[in-house]
Amino acid sequence: MDTTPAGSYTAKLIDGPLEGKTVATSFLDSGDPQPRITLNGEAGKRYVYSRGGGLEFESAGSSQPSAVEYRYIETVFD
């Protein structure tokens, strides 16, 4: 059974300061995964991650992934 909410997927952070964490995020209106995600950190930090190559599908017939890998790009200080 697919427990992923419609229109969302799990972003798997595979490196950087949030390595090993996962977050739920939404598909673009086109149905594609987000090319970049920005996550708020402590003390005015924001972490930028870019979509990697790893995709996981809930079932073989799924057209959208249930999980997508993201790689660390940079930390932005406010």
C-alpha positions, 0 to 999 in steps of 0.5 A, a space after each residue: 500500500 502506498 502511504 505517500 500523500 498524493 503529490 509528494 515524495 521523500 527527499 533523501 539527503 545523502 551528504 552534507 550537514 543533514 546527511 541521512 535525514 529525509 523530508 517530505 516535499 512536493 512534486 512540481 506542477 509538471 509532476 517532476 521532482 524538485 530540482 533543488 530544495 532549501 531547508 531551514 537550519 538553526 541560527 539563520 542557516 539555510 541548506 541548499 540541496 540539488 537533485 541527484 540521480 537516485 530514484 526509488 519507486 513504490 512499485 514497478 508500474 509507478 510513473 512518479 518516484 516515492 523517494 529521490 536522492 539530493 546532494 548538498 550544494 551550499 549553506 546560506 547565512 541570513 
